[in-house]
Amino acid sequence: MPSSFKISRRGLITGAAVAGSGALLSGCDAFDSVADRSSGLRGFLEGAGNGLSYRIQRALIGNHSMAQEFSESEIRQPMRPNGVTRPDDQTYLGLAANGFADYRLQIAGLVEKPASFSLSELMAMPARTQVTRHDCVEGWSCIARWTGVPLGHVLDQAGVKREARYAVFYCLDTIERGLSGEVKYYESIDLVDARHPQTILAYGMNGQRLPVENGAPLRLRVERQLGYKMAKYVGRIELVDALSPIALGKGGYWEDRGYEWYAGI
């Protein structure tokens, strides 16, 4: 098949998901307002497309399929940093100056017993190491060796309530500063991905402690999704039953700016 006709499974699914909603708009000047990000119609159509994409991908790959893992010989370059690479927040700088000895990961929201863990406590929990590929929405990828604690194990320590559906990650890095104040990075996944065996809170990379530019002291690895889902500098995890109250209601910083919430690959 000519290269111009090759598309990814994710592209095919996304295209199919939005095709119906796109047809409603073609040739209809009455819907010009859909270009406005604040448009209620645009929000409805994006939600419908993303929801259908999510359901189709879940049906195709299942809840328990594994992302491809590689051999260490296939690690041929340093892991390329993405997003914020050197947080300048005073709280973060204070933690980093002390080697993150005072860092605490907070677990809150719909849990039986809110919990707090130091980095050393997290490193003492059962660990998983995996060599996986990081795929960025910008088109580049890198293979790296990640070590961390399975997210599901950490959540179990706090006792997830039955009504919880999502894990929301609040980070220590400021990604936006403006007249309305600072915005720190935030992201979310559902509990299907949260409990997937390859979903870990990584504190190590390529046999070393996780570097600052790659998210130290702790970053999310959710290997079946694109890189912007893998929140860095994680400070707090909140279990919720809905994403609509979170910021602009789409479930993540980039999702609130037009990206898909379910970024499966």
C-alpha positions as CSV (number, residue, x, y, z in Angstrom):
1,M,0.0,0.0,0.0
2,P,1.4,3.5,-0.8
3,S,2.7,5.3,2.2
4,S,0.3,8.1,1.7
5,F,-2.6,5.7,2.4
6,K,-1.1,4.2,5.6
7,I,-2.9,5.3,8.8
8,S,-2.6,4.2,12.3
9,R,-5.3,2.2,14.1
10,R,-5.8,5.1,16.4
11,G,-6.2,7.5,13.4
12,L,-8.7,5.2,11.8
13,I,-10.7,5.0,15.0
14,T,-10.6,8.7,15.7
15,G,-11.6,9.5,12.2
16,A,-14.6,7.1,12.3
17,A,-15.6,8.4,15.7
18,V,-15.8,12.0,14.5
19,A,-17.1,11.4,11.0
20,G,-20.7,11.4,12.0
21,S,-20.4,14.6,14.0
22,G,-18.4,16.2,11.2
23,A,-21.1,15.5,8.7
24,L,-23.5,17.6,10.7
25,L,-21.3,20.6,10.2
26,S,-20.3,20.4,6.5
27,G,-21.8,23.1,4.3
28,C,-23.8,24.6,7.2
29,D,-22.9,28.2,8.1
30,A,-25.2,28.0,11.1
31,F,-22.4,26.0,12.9
32,D,-19.5,28.4,12.3
33,S,-19.4,28.9,16.1
34,V,-18.0,25.4,16.5
35,A,-14.5,26.9,15.9
36,D,-14.8,28.7,19.3
37,R,-13.3,26.4,22.0
38,S,-15.9,27.7,24.5
39,S,-18.8,26.7,22.1
40,G,-21.3,24.4,23.7
41,L,-21.8,22.7,20.4
42,R,-18.1,22.1,19.9
43,G,-17.9,20.6,23.4
44,F,-20.8,18.3,22.7
45,L,-19.3,17.1,19.4
46,E,-15.8,16.6,20.9
47,G,-17.3,14.7,23.8
48,A,-19.3,12.5,21.5
49,G,-16.3,11.8,19.3
50,N,-13.9,11.1,22.1
51,G,-16.4,8.9,23.9
52,L,-17.0,6.8,20.8
53,S,-13.2,6.5,20.2
54,Y,-12.7,5.4,23.8
55,R,-15.4,2.7,23.5
56,I,-14.1,1.4,20.1
57,Q,-10.5,1.2,21.3
58,R,-11.4,-0.5,24.5
59,A,-13.4,-3.1,22.5
60,L,-10.4,-3.6,20.1
61,I,-7.5,-3.8,22.6
62,G,-9.4,-5.0,25.7
63,N,-8.7,-4.1,29.3
64,H,-5.7,-6.4,29.8
65,S,-3.7,-6.3,26.6
66,M,0.0,-5.3,27.1
67,A,2.0,-2.6,25.5
68,Q,5.1,-3.9,23.6
69,E,8.2,-4.3,25.7
70,F,11.7,-4.3,24.3
71,S,15.2,-5.5,25.2
72,E,17.7,-3.2,26.9
73,S,19.8,-3.4,23.7
74,E,17.1,-1.5,21.9
75,I,17.7,1.6,24.1
76,R,19.8,3.6,21.7
77,Q,19.5,7.2,22.9
78,P,18.7,9.1,26.2
79,M,15.0,9.5,27.0
80,R,14.0,12.8,25.4
81,P,12.4,15.1,27.9
82,N,9.0,16.6,27.1
83,G,6.8,19.4,28.5
84,V,8.3,21.2,31.5
85,T,11.9,20.0,32.1
86,R,13.1,22.3,34.9
87,P,10.3,23.3,37.3
88,D,10.9,26.7,39.0
89,D,8.2,26.4,41.6
90,Q,9.5,27.2,45.0
91,T,7.9,24.2,46.6
92,Y,9.4,21.9,44.0
93,L,12.8,23.6,44.2
94,G,12.8,23.1,48.0
95,L,12.1,19.4,47.7
96,A,14.7,18.9,45.0
97,A,17.4,20.7,47.1
98,N,17.0,18.1,49.7
99,G,17.0,15.2,47.3
100,F,13.2,14.8,47.7
101,A,13.7,13.5,51.3
102,D,10.7,15.6,52.3
103,Y,8.5,14.6,49.4
104,R,5.1,13.0,50.1
105,L,2.7,11.6,47.6
106,Q,-0.9,12.3,48.7
107,I,-3.7,9.9,47.9
108,A,-7.2,11.5,48.5
109,G,-10.7,11.7,47.2
110,L,-12.9,8.6,47.0
111,V,-10.8,6.4,49.2
112,E,-11.4,4.7,52.6
113,K,-8.3,6.1,54.2
114,P,-6.5,9.1,52.7
115,A,-2.8,8.3,52.6
116,S,0.6,9.9,52.3
117,F,3.8,8.2,51.2
118,S,7.4,9.3,51.2
119,L,9.7,8.5,48.2
120,S,11.5,5.9,50.3
121,E,8.3,4.3,51.3
122,L,7.2,4.1,47.6
123,M,10.6,2.6,46.7
124,A,10.2,-0.1,49.4
125,M,6.9,-1.3,47.8
126,P,6.8,-4.1,45.2
127,A,8.5,-2.8,42.1
128,R,8.1,-3.4,38.4
129,T,10.7,-2.7,35.7
130,Q,9.7,-2.5,32.0
131,V,11.5,-1.4,28.8
132,T,8.8,0.4,26.8
133,R,8.5,3.0,24.0
134,H,7.3,6.6,24.8
135,D,5.2,7.9,21.9
136,C,4.8,11.7,21.8
137,V,1.8,13.3,20.1
138,E,4.4,15.4,18.3
139,G,5.5,12.4,16.4
140,W,8.8,11.3,18.1
141,S,9.4,8.2,20.2
142,C,12.0,6.9,22.6
143,I,12.6,3.5,24.3
144,A,13.6,3.6,28.0
145,R,13.8,1.3,31.0
146,W,11.4,2.4,33.7
147,T,11.3,1.2,37.3
148,G,8.5,2.0,39.7
149,V,5.7,0.9,41.9
150,P,2.4,-0.4,40.3
151,L,-0.2,2.3,40.6
152,G,-2.8,-0.2,41.6
153,H,-0.8,-1.3,44.6
154,V,-0.5,2.3,45.8
155,L,-4.2,2.9,45.4
156,D,-5.0,-0.3,47.3
157,Q,-3.1,1.1,50.3
158,A,-5.8,3.8,50.5
159,G,-8.7,1.6,49.7
160,V,-10.5,2.8,46.6
161,K,-14.3,3.3,47.1
162,R,-16.7,1.5,44.8
163,E,-18.0,4.8,43.3
164,A,-14.6,5.9,42.1
165,R,-14.1,5.8,38.3
166,Y,-11.0,8.0,37.7
167,A,-7.6,8.8,39.1
168,V,-6.6,12.5,38.7
169,F,-3.0,13.5,38.9
170,Y,-2.0,16.9,40.3
171,C,1.6,17.9,39.6
172,L,4.2,20.1,41.2
173,D,5.2,22.0,38.0
174,T,3.6,25.1,36.7
175,I,2.9,24.8,33.0
176,E,1.1,28.2,32.5
177,R,1.3,31.6,34.1
178,G,-1.1,34.4,33.2
179,L,-3.4,37.1,34.5
180,S,-5.6,34.4,36.1
181,G,-2.6,33.0,38.0
182,E,-0.6,29.8,37.8
183,V,-1.8,26.6,36.3
184,K,0.0,23.4,37.4
185,Y,-0.2,20.3,35.2
186,Y,-3.0,17.9,35.8
187,E,-4.1,14.7,34.0
188,S,-6.4,11.7,34.5
189,I,-6.9,8.1,33.6
190,D,-9.7,5.6,34.3
191,L,-9.4,2.8,36.9
192,V,-9.0,0.3,34.1
193,D,-5.7,1.8,33.1
194,A,-4.8,2.7,36.7
195,R,-4.9,-1.0,37.6
196,H,-3.2,-2.2,34.4
197,P,0.0,-4.1,35.3
198,Q,2.2,-1.8,33.2
199,T,0.8,1.4,34.8
200,I,3.5,2.4,37.3
201,L,4.6,5.4,39.3
202,A,8.2,5.5,38.1
203,Y,11.1,6.7,40.2
204,G,13.9,5.2,38.1
205,M,14.9,5.4,34.5
206,N,17.6,3.4,32.7
207,G,19.0,2.0,35.9
208,Q,19.3,5.4,37.6
209,R,17.1,7.6,39.7
210,L,14.6,9.5,37.6
211,P,16.2,12.8,36.4
212,V,14.5,16.1,37.0
213,E,13.9,16.7,33.3
214,N,12.1,13.4,33.0
215,G,9.8,14.0,36.0
216,A,11.6,13.4,39.3
217,P,10.7,12.4,41.9
218,L,7.8,10.5,40.5
219,R,6.0,10.3,37.1
220,L,3.2,8.3,35.7
221,R,3.8,5.6,33.1
222,V,0.6,4.5,31.4
223,E,2.2,2.6,28.5
224,R,-0.9,2.1,26.3
225,Q,-1.4,5.8,25.8
226,L,0.4,8.8,24.3
227,G,3.1,10.7,26.2
228,Y,1.0,13.7,27.4
229,K,-1.0,11.3,29.6
230,M,2.1,10.4,31.5
231,A,2.1,13.2,34.1
232,K,5.5,14.2,35.6
233,Y,6.3,15.7,39.0
234,V,3.2,14.0,40.5
235,G,2.4,15.3,44.0
236,R,-1.2,14.2,44.6
237,I,-3.6,11.6,43.3
238,E,-7.3,12.1,43.8
239,L,-9.9,9.4,43.1
240,V,-13.1,10.9,41.6
241,D,-16.4,9.6,40.1
242,A,-16.5,12.3,37.3
243,L,-14.1,14.5,35.4
244,S,-16.5,17.4,34.8
245,P,-15.6,19.3,38.0
246,I,-11.9,19.2,37.2
247,A,-10.6,22.5,35.7
248,L,-12.5,22.9,32.3
249,G,-14.0,19.5,32.6
250,K,-12.2,17.5,30.0
251,G,-9.9,15.5,32.3
252,G,-6.5,17.0,31.7
253,Y,-4.5,20.2,30.9
254,W,-4.1,19.4,27.2
255,E,-7.6,17.8,26.9
256,D,-9.0,21.2,28.1
257,R,-7.2,22.7,25.1
258,G,-8.5,20.2,22.5
259,Y,-6.6,17.0,22.8
260,E,-8.3,13.7,23.2
261,W,-8.9,12.4,26.7
262,Y,-8.3,8.8,25.8
263,A,-5.0,8.8,23.9
264,G,-4.7,5.1,23.2
265,I,-2.1,3.7,20.8
